[in-house]
Amino acid sequence: MWFVVIGTLLAILKFLEIGPFAGLSWLWVLLPFPCAMVWWWWADVSGFTKRREMEKMEAKKVARREKHLQDLGLDIRGRRGK
């Protein structure tokens, strides 16, 4: 995602001819976009994206389970310290 943000900012600065970015070649300005494509390809192929998604789902599941136990008055963790 950062590659896309950086590429967009560089493209805007180049288009508006602001500061040192006016003299940059378009090749350098647009380079972050192919980098973003390579990053997303690697993340999908390696399973990085799926692992992160599964970790988020597991954290939501644990939080939901704890909330339901608390709502039922069965908060075992809270009673241990008392």
Backbone as numpy.savetxt, mean C-alpha at the origin, in Angstrom:
# Nx Ny Nz CAx CAy CAz Cx Cy Cz
2.71 1.87 -5.58 1.89 3.06 -5.58 2.77 4.32 -5.58
3.89 4.23 -4.87 4.76 5.40 -4.82 5.35 5.74 -6.18
5.61 4.73 -6.99 6.12 4.99 -8.34 5.12 5.80 -9.16
3.84 5.48 -9.02 2.81 6.20 -9.77 2.71 7.65 -9.30
2.77 7.86 -7.99 2.71 9.21 -7.44 3.91 10.03 -7.91
5.10 9.45 -7.81 6.32 10.15 -8.25 6.27 10.45 -9.74
5.84 9.47 -10.53 5.74 9.67 -11.97 4.75 10.76 -12.33
3.62 10.79 -11.63 2.62 11.83 -11.89 3.16 13.20 -11.54
3.82 13.30 -10.39 4.40 14.59 -10.01 5.46 15.05 -11.00
6.33 14.13 -11.41 7.35 14.49 -12.39 6.74 14.92 -13.72
5.69 14.23 -14.16 5.04 14.58 -15.42 4.40 15.96 -15.34
3.77 16.26 -14.21 3.15 17.59 -14.04 4.21 18.68 -14.02
5.29 18.45 -13.26 6.36 19.45 -13.20 7.02 19.65 -14.56
7.19 18.57 -15.31 7.79 18.68 -16.65 6.84 19.41 -17.59
5.55 19.07 -17.53 4.57 19.70 -18.42 4.45 21.20 -18.16
4.49 21.56 -16.88 4.39 22.98 -16.51 5.74 23.70 -16.58
6.79 22.96 -16.89 8.15 23.50 -17.03 8.60 24.26 -15.78
8.50 23.57 -14.66 8.85 24.16 -13.37 10.26 23.70 -12.98
11.10 24.66 -12.64 12.44 24.40 -12.12 13.29 23.52 -13.01
14.10 22.67 -12.38 15.04 21.83 -13.14 14.33 20.73 -13.93
13.06 20.50 -13.66 12.34 19.44 -14.34 12.02 19.80 -15.79
12.07 21.09 -16.11 11.81 21.52 -17.49 12.86 20.97 -18.44
14.09 20.81 -17.97 15.17 20.34 -18.82 15.33 18.83 -18.87
14.59 18.12 -18.05 14.69 16.67 -18.03 14.10 16.07 -19.31
14.67 14.96 -19.71 14.13 14.23 -20.84 12.83 13.54 -20.41
11.89 13.39 -21.36 10.64 12.71 -21.06 10.88 11.26 -20.66
11.98 10.69 -21.13 12.31 9.32 -20.77 12.50 9.20 -19.25
13.21 10.13 -18.65 13.42 10.11 -17.20 12.15 10.44 -16.45
11.34 11.31 -17.02 10.10 11.72 -16.35 9.11 10.55 -16.29
9.05 9.78 -17.36 8.07 8.69 -17.43 8.61 7.35 -16.92
9.86 7.29 -16.53 10.48 6.05 -16.05 9.77 5.43 -14.83
9.22 6.20 -13.89 8.55 5.55 -12.74 7.35 4.69 -13.13
6.71 4.96 -14.26 5.53 4.17 -14.64 5.89 2.73 -15.01
6.92 2.50 -15.83 7.32 1.10 -16.05 7.83 0.44 -14.77
8.47 1.22 -13.90 8.91 0.67 -12.62 7.71 0.19 -11.79
6.63 0.95 -11.82 5.41 0.55 -11.11 4.84 -0.73 -11.70
4.87 -0.85 -13.01 4.36 -2.06 -13.65 5.20 -3.28 -13.25
6.51 -3.13 -13.21 7.39 -4.23 -12.80 7.13 -4.60 -11.34
6.96 -3.61 -10.49 6.69 -3.86 -9.07 5.38 -4.63 -8.91
4.32 -4.20 -9.59 3.03 -4.89 -9.47 3.12 -6.30 -10.03
3.84 -6.49 -11.12 4.01 -7.83 -11.67 4.72 -8.72 -10.65
5.82 -8.21 -10.07 6.56 -9.00 -9.09 5.71 -9.31 -7.87
4.95 -8.35 -7.38 4.11 -8.55 -6.19 3.06 -9.62 -6.44
2.50 -9.65 -7.64 1.50 -10.67 -7.96 2.13 -12.05 -8.14
3.25 -12.11 -8.83 3.90 -13.39 -9.11 4.45 -14.01 -7.83
5.02 -13.21 -6.97 5.65 -13.74 -5.75 4.65 -14.08 -4.66
3.41 -13.62 -4.77 2.42 -13.87 -3.74 2.41 -12.81 -2.66
3.21 -11.78 -2.82 3.31 -10.71 -1.82 1.95 -10.05 -1.59
1.23 -9.78 -2.66 -0.07 -9.12 -2.56 -1.07 -10.00 -1.82
-1.09 -11.27 -2.16 -2.04 -12.20 -1.54 -1.75 -12.38 -0.06
-0.46 -12.48 0.30 -0.10 -12.61 1.71 -0.56 -11.42 2.52
-0.34 -10.22 1.99 -0.76 -9.01 2.70 -2.28 -8.98 2.87
-2.99 -9.39 1.83 -4.44 -9.42 1.90 -4.91 -10.43 2.95
-4.28 -11.59 3.01 -4.65 -12.60 3.98 -4.34 -12.14 5.41
-3.23 -11.43 5.61 -2.90 -10.91 6.93 -3.94 -9.89 7.40
-4.39 -9.04 6.49 -5.42 -8.07 6.84 -6.73 -8.75 7.21
-7.09 -9.77 6.44 -8.33 -10.51 6.72 -8.25 -11.20 8.07
-7.10 -11.79 8.38 -6.92 -12.47 9.66 -7.00 -11.47 10.82
-6.41 -10.30 10.67 -6.47 -9.28 11.72 -7.92 -8.82 11.94
-8.67 -8.66 10.86 -10.08 -8.28 10.99 -10.87 -9.37 11.71
-10.56 -10.62 11.38 -11.27 -11.74 11.99 -11.01 -11.79 13.50
-9.75 -11.61 13.89 -9.39 -11.63 15.31 -10.06 -10.47 16.04
-10.05 -9.29 15.45 -10.67 -8.12 16.08 -12.17 -8.32 16.23
-12.80 -8.88 15.21 -14.25 -9.12 15.26 -14.57 -10.15 16.34
-13.76 -11.22 16.42 -13.98 -12.25 17.43 -13.84 -11.67 18.84
-12.80 -10.85 19.06 -12.61 -10.24 20.38 -13.75 -9.30 20.74
-14.23 -8.55 19.76 -15.34 -7.63 20.01 -16.60 -8.39 20.39
-16.88 -9.49 19.69 -18.07 -10.28 20.01 -17.96 -10.90 21.40
-16.78 -11.39 21.76 -16.60 -11.95 23.10 -16.79 -10.88 24.17
-16.29 -9.68 23.90 -16.45 -8.58 24.84 -17.92 -8.21 24.98
-18.64 -8.15 23.85 -20.06 -7.81 23.88 -20.88 -8.85 24.63
-20.45 -10.10 24.61 -21.15 -11.16 25.32 -20.73 -11.24 26.79
-19.74 -10.47 27.18 -19.26 -10.49 28.55 -18.32 -11.66 28.81
-17.76 -12.22 27.77 -16.87 -13.37 27.90 -15.43 -12.99 27.63
-15.07 -11.80 28.00 -13.72 -11.30 27.72 -12.75 -11.96 28.70
-12.21 -13.12 28.34 -11.32 -13.87 29.21 -10.04 -13.12 29.48
-9.51 -12.46 28.48 -8.24 -11.73 28.63 -8.37 -10.60 29.65
-9.49 -9.94 29.69 -9.69 -8.84 30.63 -9.80 -9.30 32.07
-10.30 -10.51 32.29 -10.50 -11.04 33.65 -9.22 -11.60 34.26
-8.27 -11.97 33.45 -7.05 -12.60 33.98 -6.28 -11.66 34.90
-6.23 -10.41 34.58 -5.45 -9.46 35.36 -6.17 -9.01 36.62
-7.45 -9.32 36.78 -8.21 -8.82 37.94 -8.24 -9.80 39.07
